[in-house]
């Protein structure tokens, strides 16, 4: 689920400044992948700031890189619990990709964006590492529209819930883990 993100710096930088009044910079990448750098927004030193992270963690017990966590259980799983309590973040992006097997030799790629054209704020948690901060994005059950393509979708935080996501109790943050309404999502097949 959600192993690729679309980042278009042009609208994101201006949009983040407009809604949060903080400087933000990111590099455009229409195929951002795990292990690559991701610009996020987090609560640092008592204020909302940019935090550059690397996408994915590799716990000692895991044979593979973990890039996503199920939002429904993030507050109870040992691997994610501490970060969910104190290190929630947001990933400004312009979309995400999923693939669907449509009976051919190649799976069809789809781009999911916000229907009104605004950037999205993907929910995440971050980890301190000696060299860099690391990111895990959160997923949830899909809305009806997204379910036609994939069984999960990213947790997307609306701008009016930014403070709750970054600062509130885990119980209040958990209440935001739900699918974005179908009419707010646009899906386009990519060749």
MINU-450161 format. One line per 2 residues: for each residue x, y, z of N, C-alpha, C, O. Coordinates in pm, 1 decimal. Atoms other than C-alpha are relative to their C-alpha. Last residue first. Layout:
! residues N
X Y Z X Y Z X Y Z X Y Z; ... $
! end
This chain:
! residues 191
-63.0 89.8 98.5 33.0 513.7 -1879.4 148.9 -9.0 23.4 218.7 -79.5 -49.4; -125.0 -52.9 51.9 -130.4 658.4 -1569.1 60.4 -100.9 -96.1 70.1 -219.5 -64.4 $
-90.2 104.5 51.0 -496.0 592.8 -1481.5 121.8 68.0 -62.6 108.7 167.7 -133.5; -31.0 -4.9 143.0 -648.7 885.5 -1290.2 95.3 -113.4 -35.5 197.0 -132.7 31.0 $
-85.8 111.3 39.2 -823.7 892.1 -952.5 18.7 2.2 -151.8 -77.5 15.9 -227.3; 2.3 18.9 144.6 -970.4 1203.5 -787.4 99.4 -110.8 -35.3 209.7 -114.9 19.2 $
-111.3 69.1 64.2 -1048.0 1206.3 -416.9 -24.6 -11.3 -150.6 -134.5 -43.6 -195.5; -118.0 -85.3 -10.5 -1264.6 1453.8 -222.3 121.7 -59.8 -70.5 229.0 0.4 -70.7 $
14.0 -114.1 91.2 -1593.0 1292.5 -332.3 119.6 95.9 5.8 128.4 187.8 -75.6; -18.3 32.4 142.2 -1482.8 962.3 -178.7 -6.9 120.3 -91.8 67.8 127.6 -189.3 $
124.7 26.7 71.4 -1453.4 1103.3 175.0 25.2 -17.2 -150.8 109.1 51.5 -209.0; 49.6 -124.6 56.8 -1102.1 1080.4 322.3 -123.7 -33.6 -82.4 -125.5 -135.3 -151.8 $
-21.1 -32.6 141.3 -1069.2 750.9 504.0 -54.9 138.2 -35.9 -158.0 181.7 15.4; 116.8 43.3 76.3 -1042.5 743.7 882.9 22.5 37.7 -145.2 104.5 125.1 -173.6 $
-40.4 110.0 87.6 -768.2 794.6 1136.9 -124.8 -60.3 -62.0 -187.9 -150.5 -6.9; -19.3 -52.0 135.0 -868.2 1133.9 1276.2 38.3 -108.6 -100.5 48.0 -82.3 -220.4 $
131.5 -29.6 57.0 -1014.7 981.0 1594.8 9.1 55.0 -142.6 -90.6 55.8 -214.7; 57.4 125.2 52.0 -673.4 828.2 1667.5 -136.0 26.2 -65.7 -172.5 -42.0 -161.4 $
-64.9 24.8 128.9 -531.8 1179.9 1705.6 -58.4 -124.8 -65.3 -79.5 -127.6 -186.5; 51.7 -98.0 95.8 -788.4 1253.9 1977.8 61.6 -19.6 -138.5 -7.7 -8.1 -239.5 $
142.9 28.3 21.3 -707.4 930.2 2162.4 -58.9 96.4 -102.6 -130.4 54.2 -193.5; 8.0 110.5 96.8 -331.7 979.5 2113.9 -146.2 -34.0 -29.8 -179.5 -71.5 -142.2 $
-20.7 131.9 -60.0 -366.0 1315.0 2285.1 -8.3 -108.3 -107.2 -59.7 -85.3 -216.7; 101.8 52.6 -92.3 -343.3 1631.2 2077.5 39.7 -135.8 57.4 141.9 -193.7 20.6 $
-10.7 -36.1 -142.2 -40.5 1810.2 1936.2 -92.7 -71.7 96.8 -64.1 -76.6 216.5; -136.5 -20.1 -49.3 43.8 1711.6 1576.3 9.2 12.7 151.8 111.8 -23.2 209.5 $
-89.0 110.4 36.5 -284.8 1558.2 1465.6 137.6 15.2 65.0 192.3 -81.6 117.7; 41.9 121.0 -71.5 -502.2 1801.6 1661.4 94.9 -114.5 -30.7 137.6 -185.8 60.1 $
-40.5 -15.0 -139.7 -305.2 2100.0 1531.1 -37.4 -123.2 82.1 40.9 -167.9 165.9; -145.8 8.0 -14.0 -335.6 1981.9 1170.9 42.1 6.2 145.9 121.6 -76.3 190.9 $
-34.7 97.7 -103.3 -711.1 1913.7 1193.6 150.5 -12.8 22.6 194.6 -103.2 93.7; 56.3 -45.3 -127.8 -832.4 2225.0 1005.3 27.3 -97.8 114.5 -5.4 -68.2 229.4 $
-70.1 -114.3 -60.6 -588.6 2140.9 724.4 -56.5 46.0 134.7 19.8 87.9 221.8; 48.3 -125.4 56.3 -747.5 1796.4 664.1 69.1 117.9 70.1 104.3 107.0 187.6 $
43.9 -95.7 -100.9 -539.7 1493.0 755.6 -41.7 130.0 -67.5 33.2 185.4 -148.0; -17.7 -137.5 47.9 -511.5 1205.7 510.5 -63.0 95.6 100.9 -179.6 81.7 137.7 $
76.6 -86.4 -89.5 -461.0 847.9 634.3 33.0 142.4 -43.8 150.0 180.4 -48.1; -67.4 -77.0 -104.5 -324.5 670.6 329.0 -100.2 70.4 91.0 -210.7 105.1 49.1 $
-32.2 -133.2 50.2 -538.3 411.6 148.4 73.1 75.4 110.0 63.4 37.2 226.7; -40.9 -97.6 -101.0 -590.7 38.1 184.9 18.7 135.3 -67.6 31.3 144.1 -189.7 $
66.1 31.5 -127.2 -766.5 -242.8 -11.7 39.1 91.9 115.4 -18.0 80.1 223.9; -87.6 58.9 -101.2 -676.8 -98.9 -353.5 -72.7 -18.3 132.5 -170.8 50.6 160.4 $
-137.9 18.5 47.8 -834.0 4.1 -686.9 85.1 -75.1 102.1 164.7 -160.9 64.1; 6.7 61.7 132.4 -1213.9 -13.5 -637.6 139.9 -32.3 -53.3 154.9 -118.2 -140.1 $
10.5 145.2 -16.0 -1154.8 50.9 -268.1 -9.5 -72.2 -133.7 22.3 -190.8 -142.3; -135.8 55.5 -3.7 -1039.2 403.9 -356.3 -1.5 -152.1 9.2 89.9 -218.3 -40.0 $
-65.2 -27.8 128.1 -1392.8 506.0 -457.7 138.7 -64.5 -6.3 172.5 -129.6 -105.1; 58.9 83.9 105.1 -1565.8 340.2 -161.7 70.9 16.4 -134.3 91.4 -81.5 -206.0 $
137.0 -42.5 26.7 -1328.7 494.4 95.3 -50.8 -83.6 -118.4 25.9 -159.2 -178.2; 25.5 -96.5 106.8 -1026.7 285.2 182.9 -145.0 48.3 -1.4 -235.2 -18.5 49.1 $
94.0 59.9 94.9 -951.6 128.1 522.3 -30.9 102.9 -108.1 -37.9 222.1 -78.1; 130.1 33.3 -57.3 -656.0 302.7 680.1 -82.9 -73.5 -103.7 -40.2 -92.2 -217.6 $
105.5 37.7 93.4 -288.3 372.9 621.2 -127.9 -31.6 76.1 -127.1 -50.3 197.8; 111.2 77.0 -55.0 -16.1 554.7 811.4 -106.4 -25.5 -105.5 -133.1 58.5 -191.4 $
130.9 -58.8 29.4 322.3 668.1 681.1 -110.0 -92.8 51.4 -88.2 -212.8 68.8; 94.2 105.5 34.2 647.8 565.1 849.7 -133.1 69.4 -24.5 -179.8 145.5 60.3 $
144.3 -16.8 14.1 929.7 818.9 846.6 -70.4 -131.9 -25.3 -20.8 -217.0 -99.1; 62.3 96.4 89.7 1293.2 820.5 961.2 -151.6 8.8 9.9 -205.9 39.8 115.9 $
133.2 36.9 -48.6 1498.8 1102.2 1107.9 -63.5 -90.2 -104.6 -41.0 -74.3 -224.6; 112.6 -65.1 65.6 1866.2 1100.9 1013.7 -130.5 -37.3 70.7 -135.0 -133.9 146.8 $
-38.7 -76.3 118.2 2213.5 1009.1 1135.0 -114.4 80.5 -61.2 -92.9 190.2 -112.6; -122.6 -77.5 -21.1 2168.0 888.5 1490.8 33.7 90.7 -117.7 83.5 201.7 -98.7 $
-110.0 90.3 28.8 1809.9 784.6 1421.0 125.1 84.6 17.4 118.3 206.4 1.3; -135.9 -53.8 -4.8 1508.0 954.0 1566.0 97.8 -110.8 -30.9 87.6 -221.8 21.5 $
-93.2 62.3 -94.2 1177.2 812.4 1451.4 132.4 73.4 -6.0 176.8 115.9 -112.7; -142.9 -3.5 30.2 880.0 964.2 1274.2 81.5 -53.3 116.4 35.5 -61.1 230.3 $
-72.3 -5.0 -126.3 507.6 907.6 1250.9 148.2 -4.9 -34.3 187.7 -59.6 -137.2; -114.8 85.8 -23.1 291.5 977.9 950.0 47.9 8.9 143.2 -0.7 89.6 222.4 $
-38.3 18.1 -139.5 -33.0 1124.4 824.5 118.4 -94.2 11.3 127.2 -194.2 -59.9; -1.4 140.2 -38.1 -51.2 1232.4 458.5 49.6 -12.1 144.2 150.4 48.8 180.1 $
-84.4 17.2 -118.4 -136.7 1596.8 407.2 -14.4 -143.8 47.8 -111.9 -179.9 113.7; 51.5 86.1 -106.2 -269.7 1648.2 55.3 97.6 -0.3 116.8 215.7 30.0 100.0 $
-84.7 107.2 -52.1 -204.7 1922.8 -198.3 -71.1 -76.3 111.3 -174.9 -33.6 162.0; -91.3 -37.6 -108.8 -497.3 2116.1 -343.9 93.4 -115.4 34.3 61.1 -230.9 6.8 $
-132.7 -38.2 49.0 -640.9 2018.7 -683.8 98.3 42.8 107.6 216.6 60.5 78.8; -3.0 -144.7 23.6 -1006.3 2020.9 -574.1 137.0 50.1 -45.9 155.2 169.9 -67.4 $
89.4 -40.1 108.3 -1036.0 1642.2 -622.3 5.6 149.3 -29.7 -9.4 188.7 -145.4; 116.6 -65.2 -60.9 -733.9 1566.3 -403.9 -84.8 59.7 -113.3 -31.8 126.7 -202.0 $
-24.4 -138.9 -38.2 -506.2 1327.0 -589.0 -124.3 55.0 70.1 -228.8 -10.0 74.2; 106.8 -49.7 -86.4 -478.9 951.7 -650.3 37.5 140.8 43.9 146.8 162.3 96.3 $
-37.7 -113.9 -82.7 -259.6 840.8 -941.8 -124.2 49.0 73.3 -227.7 75.1 12.0; 98.5 -105.6 -21.0 -326.0 493.2 -1082.5 58.1 107.6 90.5 127.8 77.5 187.4 $
-36.7 -96.8 -103.0 -84.2 238.5 -1233.2 -106.3 109.5 5.9 -153.7 157.1 -97.2; 33.6 -138.8 32.7 -224.8 -57.6 -1428.2 33.1 89.6 119.0 -4.5 60.2 232.4 $
102.2 -61.6 -84.2 -45.9 -389.1 -1369.5 -21.0 144.9 -40.7 72.3 212.4 -84.3; -49.5 -111.2 -79.8 142.5 -542.0 -1663.7 -114.4 57.1 83.0 -226.5 70.1 33.8 $
-133.4 35.3 -48.0 89.9 -879.9 -1823.8 54.8 105.6 94.4 141.3 78.0 177.5; -105.2 -0.8 100.7 -280.1 -814.1 -1852.0 132.4 -44.0 59.4 139.2 -88.9 173.8 $
3.5 114.8 88.5 -571.9 -914.5 -1632.8 107.0 -3.2 -108.8 115.8 -100.6 -183.6; 119.3 -5.8 84.0 -638.4 -581.1 -1468.4 0.5 -108.0 -106.5 -59.5 -92.9 -212.9 $
-9.8 103.3 101.6 -400.2 -614.1 -1178.2 -130.2 -0.4 -79.3 -237.7 -25.4 -24.7; 105.3 101.7 -1.9 -421.3 -285.6 -994.5 23.3 -97.6 -114.1 51.3 -58.1 -227.2 $
5.1 79.9 120.6 -139.6 -47.3 -897.5 -109.7 -103.9 15.7 -135.0 -153.6 125.5; 30.9 141.2 -24.6 -147.9 234.5 -644.4 -4.2 -69.8 -135.8 -22.6 -6.3 -239.7 $
24.9 96.9 106.2 4.9 580.2 -651.6 -37.6 -135.7 56.3 8.6 -176.1 162.9; -65.2 128.8 -22.5 -1.4 882.2 -421.3 -43.4 -95.2 -110.6 -141.0 -70.4 -181.3 $
72.9 122.4 30.1 -79.8 1249.0 -463.2 76.7 -124.3 40.7 189.4 -117.1 89.7; 104.2 -30.2 98.3 28.4 1612.1 -443.6 -75.9 -125.7 -41.9 -170.2 -118.0 -120.8 $
-23.0 62.7 130.4 225.0 1572.5 -123.8 -112.9 39.3 -94.6 -214.6 94.8 -53.2; 67.2 -72.1 107.7 266.5 1733.7 217.7 36.0 -64.7 -134.5 153.6 -82.6 -166.2 $
-75.7 1.1 124.7 373.4 1459.4 460.5 -79.2 77.8 -104.6 -176.7 25.3 -158.3; 81.7 -8.5 120.9 245.5 1521.8 812.1 91.3 5.7 -121.1 196.0 70.4 -117.7 $
-39.2 -99.2 100.4 405.1 1427.0 1143.4 -97.4 -4.9 -117.1 -187.2 -89.1 -122.0; 85.8 3.5 118.9 337.4 1243.3 1468.0 44.4 109.8 -95.6 92.1 215.0 -53.0 $
-68.6 -40.7 122.4 627.7 1205.7 1706.6 -87.3 -20.2 -123.5 -49.3 -89.0 -218.3; -77.5 -124.6 -9.4 504.2 1190.1 2066.4 61.6 50.9 -129.8 116.1 161.2 -131.6 $
28.3 -86.4 -114.1 237.3 924.5 2115.4 65.7 137.3 -12.5 3.8 238.8 19.5; 136.0 -50.3 15.0 251.2 771.7 1767.8 -36.5 93.6 114.6 -110.5 189.9 94.7 $
1.4 -106.3 101.2 628.5 751.8 1794.7 -140.2 55.6 -19.8 -156.8 175.5 -42.1; -68.2 -119.0 -52.0 603.5 561.8 2122.7 -0.1 114.8 -99.7 -23.8 229.8 -62.6 $
67.5 -67.5 -110.5 335.7 320.6 1992.8 69.2 127.9 47.2 4.5 232.3 56.0; 49.4 -131.5 38.7 482.8 228.2 1653.3 -49.5 86.5 116.6 -59.8 208.4 103.2 $
-90.9 -66.8 92.9 699.6 -78.8 1711.1 -39.0 145.6 -24.7 47.7 229.6 -48.7; -122.1 -43.2 -68.9 502.2 -183.8 2020.7 93.3 79.5 -91.8 152.8 178.1 -48.4 $
-115.3 80.4 42.5 173.5 -198.5 1831.9 128.2 57.2 58.9 154.6 177.0 48.4; -16.5 118.2 -84.7 -117.3 -48.7 2030.1 120.5 -85.5 -38.0 163.5 -167.9 42.7 $
-8.1 -38.4 -141.3 -153.5 310.0 1907.5 21.9 -119.2 92.5 40.8 -101.2 212.8; -125.9 -71.2 -25.7 -69.7 215.7 1546.9 16.7 37.3 147.5 129.6 48.8 195.2 $
-74.0 66.9 -108.2 -348.2 -46.4 1538.5 128.6 73.6 39.1 205.6 23.1 120.8; 91.2 56.4 -98.5 -621.4 124.8 1330.7 74.8 -61.4 119.4 19.2 -69.5 228.9 $
45.6 -101.3 -94.2 -367.2 341.0 1151.0 -86.7 -55.2 111.0 -84.8 -3.9 222.9; 145.5 -7.9 1.3 -203.4 41.3 987.6 -46.1 95.3 109.8 -16.7 75.3 227.7 $
58.3 62.9 -118.0 165.0 120.6 957.4 -151.4 14.5 -9.9 -201.5 117.6 -54.9; 136.5 -33.7 -40.2 351.1 195.2 635.2 -35.9 -70.6 129.5 18.7 -176.3 160.9 $
28.5 -134.5 49.6 715.9 205.2 521.1 -137.5 49.4 43.0 -161.5 170.0 48.2; 139.6 -32.2 -29.5 861.4 -94.4 705.7 -24.6 144.3 -42.2 39.9 235.8 9.0 $
23.3 -138.7 -37.1 1186.2 -212.5 541.2 -149.3 20.2 25.2 -231.6 -23.9 -55.0; 20.6 -98.8 105.7 1221.7 -589.8 530.9 -22.8 138.8 58.6 -49.2 154.1 177.9 $
-84.3 35.0 114.8 1356.2 -875.9 738.6 -13.3 101.9 -112.5 66.1 102.7 -206.5; 63.0 4.9 132.1 1216.5 -724.3 1056.8 100.4 -35.2 -109.9 214.6 10.7 -109.0 $
75.8 123.5 18.1 1331.5 -807.2 1411.0 -55.7 -18.2 -141.6 -101.3 -127.0 -176.9; -90.7 114.4 -4.2 1605.6 -542.1 1420.7 -72.9 -132.1 -26.4 -12.5 -225.4 -79.3 $
-22.5 51.0 -135.4 1359.9 -272.8 1313.2 86.4 -126.4 -4.2 89.3 -196.4 -105.5; -32.9 143.0 2.8 1412.7 -138.5 960.9 29.9 -45.8 141.7 145.7 -47.6 183.5 $
-80.1 42.2 -115.1 1243.3 198.4 920.0 28.8 -149.2 -16.0 -46.4 -221.2 -81.7; -14.3 140.3 -35.5 1110.1 365.3 606.8 86.1 -21.2 123.0 179.7 54.3 149.0 $
121.0 81.3 -6.2 1102.0 699.2 426.2 33.8 -146.8 26.5 93.5 -214.8 -57.0; -18.8 104.8 100.1 1401.6 917.2 514.1 -116.6 -96.0 16.9 -150.5 -133.2 129.3 $
-6.7 138.5 -44.5 1312.7 1235.9 698.1 39.0 -90.3 -116.8 40.5 -48.2 -232.4; -36.8 86.6 111.6 1342.9 1612.5 664.6 24.4 -140.6 52.7 97.7 -159.6 149.8 $
-90.8 105.1 -43.6 1153.7 1793.5 939.0 27.7 -88.4 -120.4 -63.9 -150.6 -174.2; -34.7 102.4 96.7 983.9 2125.2 861.1 98.3 -97.6 64.3 188.2 -57.8 138.3 $
-116.0 -23.7 85.6 852.6 2313.7 1159.7 12.8 -110.6 -104.2 -52.2 -214.7 -94.9; 11.3 80.0 122.1 547.2 2351.1 1382.6 113.6 39.6 -92.8 132.4 157.3 -123.5 $
64.9 -62.6 115.2 650.7 2494.2 1717.3 -5.2 -93.7 -119.5 68.8 -191.8 -126.2; 116.9 -79.6 -34.2 744.1 2391.6 2071.9 -69.7 68.9 -115.3 -161.0 148.4 -93.1 $
-37.1 -113.9 -85.4 1096.0 2272.6 1992.5 -117.2 94.7 25.9 -99.6 216.5 27.9; -138.1 4.5 -47.8 970.7 2052.7 1709.4 28.2 123.8 82.4 -4.7 234.9 40.9 $
-11.7 -89.9 -114.3 609.6 1969.9 1613.7 140.8 -17.8 56.9 174.4 -124.7 107.9; 8.4 60.4 -132.8 629.2 1807.9 1271.9 4.2 108.7 107.0 39.2 223.4 79.0 $
31.9 -105.7 -95.8 587.8 1885.0 902.3 -19.9 -67.6 135.1 -96.3 -163.4 147.0; 122.3 12.3 -78.6 752.7 1650.9 653.2 -17.9 123.3 87.3 68.9 210.2 94.5 $
19.8 -118.3 -84.3 1005.3 1667.7 369.5 -133.6 -15.5 71.6 -237.0 -36.8 8.3; 135.6 -54.0 2.8 1074.8 1315.0 240.7 -5.7 119.9 94.6 29.5 108.0 212.0 $
29.7 -107.4 -93.6 1420.6 1182.8 153.3 -140.0 55.1 -22.2 -183.4 76.2 -135.4; -32.3 -134.5 46.1 1434.7 852.2 -31.6 -39.7 102.3 106.0 -117.0 73.3 197.3 $
-144.1 -25.2 -17.2 1450.7 508.0 133.7 40.5 138.8 -48.0 152.3 182.5 -20.7; -62.3 29.9 -128.8 1092.5 433.6 17.9 152.1 9.2 -9.7 210.7 -19.7 -114.0 $
0.8 139.9 -43.5 1005.6 592.7 -315.7 54.0 -15.3 141.8 120.9 74.3 193.3; -76.6 9.4 -124.0 912.5 936.1 -450.4 -18.5 -139.1 59.1 -130.8 -186.8 75.3 $
-5.3 141.9 -34.1 784.0 896.0 -807.4 86.6 -19.9 124.9 182.8 -96.7 122.8; 129.2 60.8 32.6 674.0 1241.5 -926.4 -2.7 -150.0 27.8 -101.7 -216.6 -2.5 $
-32.8 139.4 30.6 960.7 1403.3 -739.2 -131.9 -69.1 -28.5 -210.2 -93.6 63.3; 99.4 73.6 77.9 965.7 1778.8 -690.6 51.7 -139.8 -32.1 167.8 -158.9 -68.0 $
-42.9 20.3 137.8 1206.9 1886.6 -419.2 -108.5 -77.6 -73.2 -161.1 -175.8 -20.7; -4.0 139.8 40.9 1078.9 2025.7 -93.1 44.4 -4.9 -145.4 40.6 96.0 -215.9 $
-58.8 25.5 131.5 1096.4 2351.8 94.7 2.0 -150.0 -24.2 24.5 -229.3 67.2; -1.8 142.5 33.5 887.4 2490.0 376.2 63.6 -15.1 -136.6 34.0 61.4 -228.5 $
-77.1 28.6 121.3 892.2 2825.1 554.3 5.8 -150.5 -20.3 21.2 -226.5 75.3; -136.8 43.1 -29.4 609.4 2844.3 805.4 75.6 -17.2 -131.2 16.3 -54.2 -232.6 $
-89.9 -114.9 -13.1 283.6 3037.7 780.6 138.2 -40.3 51.3 196.3 25.5 137.6; -72.5 9.9 -127.0 76.0 2722.9 838.4 92.7 118.1 29.6 140.3 133.7 142.1 $
81.2 55.2 -108.8 -202.3 2740.3 578.1 71.9 -2.2 134.9 7.1 0.7 239.5; 131.4 -63.9 -12.2 -48.0 2980.6 324.7 -77.3 -53.1 120.3 -141.0 24.7 191.3 $
-20.5 -132.3 -58.6 310.3 2863.7 381.4 -135.5 69.6 24.7 -154.7 136.1 126.5; -39.6 18.1 -139.2 206.3 2502.6 325.0 19.9 135.9 67.7 -22.1 155.5 181.8 $
116.8 44.1 -75.5 18.1 2601.4 7.0 33.8 -16.7 148.1 -42.3 27.4 234.2; 89.5 -115.2 -18.7 311.9 2799.6 -135.2 -119.1 -36.1 88.6 -157.8 41.9 175.5 $
-72.4 -99.9 -78.8 558.7 2513.9 -84.5 -89.5 119.9 30.9 -95.9 165.1 145.2; -13.4 39.6 -140.8 311.2 2248.7 -202.2 63.0 109.8 83.9 10.1 144.3 189.5 $
115.6 -37.8 -83.0 196.8 2417.6 -526.0 21.0 -28.5 148.8 -35.8 41.3 232.8; 58.8 -130.3 32.2 541.3 2433.6 -686.7 -125.7 31.5 81.5 -129.5 134.5 148.7 $
-40.6 -107.0 -92.0 707.7 2142.6 -505.7 -75.1 130.4 -23.4 -103.4 203.2 71.7; -23.1 -111.4 91.2 517.5 1869.1 -689.6 24.8 123.9 86.3 -67.8 178.8 145.9 $
-30.7 -126.8 -66.3 547.5 1551.9 -483.1 29.9 104.3 -107.1 127.6 91.8 -180.9; -21.8 -105.5 98.4 382.9 1227.0 -599.2 20.1 131.4 75.5 -64.8 171.8 154.9 $
67.5 -127.6 -25.2 421.3 941.6 -351.7 35.3 96.7 -112.2 147.0 95.4 -163.8; -49.5 -108.8 83.4 505.6 575.3 -408.9 -84.3 124.4 26.8 -206.2 116.8 42.2 $
-144.8 7.0 2.8 475.6 272.1 -180.8 61.3 104.4 -90.7 182.5 103.6 -112.1; -62.0 -131.6 4.7 116.3 344.0 -90.2 151.5 -4.9 12.4 209.2 43.9 109.5 $
83.8 -119.3 0.0 0.0 0.0 0.0 86.8 123.6 0.0 181.5 135.4 77.8 $
! end
